[in-house]
Amino acid sequence: MIGDDPALRSAYRLCRDRTRRQDPAEYALIQLVPVALRPACWALWAAANTIDDLADDRTASAGERAARVRRWIDALERELTTGTSPDPVRRALVDTAARWRLDLSGLHHAMTEVAVDAHGRRFADWSGWRAWGRGNLLPWFEQVRDLFDRAGVPVALRLDRQESYERFLDGMRLADILTDLSADLAQGDLLLPAEALDRCPGAEEDLTALRWSPAVAGLVAHLTDLGRQWVTQPSLTRGMHPGPATVLAAMADLLLAQLDAVDAAGPALLRARPRPALLTTARLLAPARARAALAWSLTPVPAPPARRPAPHLPAVHPRPLRRPAFRSPPPHPSGERPPRIPVERMPTHVAVIMDGNGRWAQRHGLPRHEGHRAGAAAVRDVVHGALEIGLRHLTLYAFSTENWKRDPEETGAILDLLRQETRAYPFEDLDVRMRWHGRADNLPQDLVDLLDMRERSTRDRTGLTVTTCVNYGGRDEIARTAAALARRARSGRLDPDLIGEQDFAEHLPRPDMPDVDLLWRTGNEQRTSNFLPWQAAYAELHFTPDHWPDVDRRDLWRAITEYTHRQRRHGAAGPAPHEPATAPREGA
Ligand code: FPP
């Protein structure tokens, strides 16, 4: 089926043997798919694990490990256009991509994130953990789905089941992390969110010291319980072709057995990877094999098509091969165009306190929630204006930790509006990357899932980043960051005497958010109200009298134009080094 090329046959054999040796459960699952598809599955599995191993190899420094991952990806990118590789895993993957016409560009982000993993990861809460885990796993599963599609077995997944599917993958990721706990801890990694660790005080410290304690036992029991809930998604396979449905059901059974093994391991969990007994897995797999054989006998999958010539091979990168052509934002109804701002004068990050919705509603004799609805329309226009003027980051204060003090009817209306705007997503055709920032814990789970989903679906966009702050409070963010630093210090991985500003910045829940250049508040109030106190420490302040619903993109352009006349010194005596000496000079 692979043809007569001995090097290619041996490349696929190597992928198969690596899968069988490193992950017997995964190997057994691949045995449930038709023979024609197995080599492609081995190649995908071996590729994902090869780059994980490169990132984990502690004989090298973190920088070197990250560089090795990037070199591996770069080589793959080149080889996808030449059609072959000297490396056996990539050789099999390149062949798989060509044979099944898979577009591997969807893997680019997941693979490059592994290079970031090499430097270690910390998660403040489940939301951040989920975003990381899903970003890492989903694209590989999407390739397998595409593979089935190409083979004529569409793995139809109803859109309303997407959330169960992603939860299922969360369960898989959690089971993996618990299984690999001893290996990760030996390398100084703990891939669990602080939110989970904090439930069992002392557990993180004990884990880091490889000490089994009641706190650790409580944490493991809690996590295995969560894992079981996530893995159990009975609606997931309803209506699906019986072949892939059998594979997914067997995967769920194996994960449940794996979680049982984690639970049963006790203190041994900190010394070695627990595995379910062979008899247990054999009992689970025997009926799955029978069901899979029957399912595939009803839908035979033909041998893969012939290899296509190299010049037509899909590339893993650059992404523009797949990136949709984005629309330009619609112009403002007045026809007004954005002012030209010299690039060196353009702020990178504008943050907005959208104040005055309630007063706007009152002035129009409307209930407060109508003010927020009108505010959402203003948001759309301002985002269009931000794109037109070429702004890189726009951050909007939509709901603060203090807003819970309002009437539940009003808070409910604001959260509903956020749901609607996130679901409808008016910026679909525009180059807008959506992110959100705030505490997930006391927000409705469906809203958190929607915000996370929108973040994932737009994460590869490179134009304007719009960050919506929901259930956000600046002091809360600072307290959480301090807690993250304290945890790291307690675990012995950070010396408290050496903590500096950079350490603090790196432990913020959104460490990659740039400093705010311009903080703009509407609604005739002159306060910053607990909004981004760390990031806006040196921001230029801009206060305007209009209520937010009366604002449009032209107000943003005016705010930016005015900003270009400010002289920013960041505490220095003269002009800041990056600013031209001819800049108009105003007070510091
Ligand atoms: C402050 O005005 C505004 C809010 C608390 C909510 C802001 C929310 C939106 C504009 C809704 C949509 C947002 C997005 C990102 C789609 P206020 O109610 O405090 O006004 P007041 O000071 O006049 O009472």
Boltz pocket constraint, residues with backbone or C-beta under 6 A from the ligand:
constraints:
  - pocket:
      binder: B
      contacts: [[A, 354], [A, 355], [A, 356], [A, 357], [A, 358], [A, 359], [A, 360], [A, 371], [A, 372], [A, 373], [A, 375], [A, 376], [A, 379], [A, 396], [A, 397], [A, 398], [A, 399], [A, 400], [A, 403], [A, 414], [A, 417], [A, 418], [A, 421], [A, 468], [A, 523], [A, 548]]
      max_distance: 6.0
